[in-house]
C-alpha cells in the first residue's frame, strides 16, 4: 500500500527546485503525490500529469542515455545510421503522442509522451527546421559517443559494476534520508574504478558537484578506496571529457552540504518524521520571467501571469 506522504529523500535536482521556487517544489513533491490514483483530487492528478511534461532537449537526452546503455550492454559495434533511425522513430512517436494522444496521456501520463511546448502551445514542432536540427544534434552526440575514450575502454574488456538501465534508482543514506545518485556507468579496469557521466548538453557549474556525489555513493555503497576512483564527464555535444579524483575531506564537505540542505528542507515540514509538508501557502512562488517561462506548473499556480513571460522581469 502506498504511503500517504512521499519518502524522506534528497537529490541535487530536488534541492535546486526548492531554491529556485518553493511553490514548484511543493507541486512536484507533495501536491502530485498519489495523483496517479483515480481517487485523488483533480488538482493532485493534474500536478502529477504536469510532472511528466518533457522538453525536446530533455527527451533527446533521455533517448541518447537509453541508447548508450543498451549499446554498451549488448556490446554492439558502431552503427550511426541505425542509431539515428532509432532516435528518429522515437521522436516521431513522441510528437504523435503529444498532438494526437492527449486524452490517453491524461489518463496514463507515465506511459505516453507530452512535450511541454505542445501542451502549453508555445511552439509548433512542424515549423522551422526542428527535425533537421534534432537529426544533426543526434549525429554529433552519437559520433562523439562512438569515438569516446570510455567506449574504447569498454571495447578492450572491463567489468561493469553499474549501468543506468534497469531504473533501480541507486541511493545511499545520510541521517534517515535516502540520497539518490543515479550513476550512468561504473566499471572496473586494471583494479581501478571509473564512474562515467554522459552529458548531452553544455557544461554546467553543477557538473563537479554531481561527480562528487557519485564518488560519495561509490564510497558508501561499495567501500571503494577513493584513490582508485576516477570520475569522468563525457561531454558528447562538444566531444570532450574531463577527469577528476576526490579525497575523503572533499566528500565529507559534500555530506555536510547535504545535511545542511536537508535541514533547510525540513523547515517546510509540519512533521519531520512522517515528511508531512506545511500548507501550500508556506511555499512561496518566486515569480520571474526566468522561473516561470519553462515551469511545468504554471497552469495550476495562482501566482502565475503571462506578464512574467512577456515583460523583462
Order of alpha helices (4+ residues) and beta strands (2+ residues): beta-alpha-alpha-alpha-alpha-alpha-alpha-alpha-alpha-alpha-beta-beta-beta-beta-beta-alpha-beta-beta-alpha-beta-beta-alpha-alpha
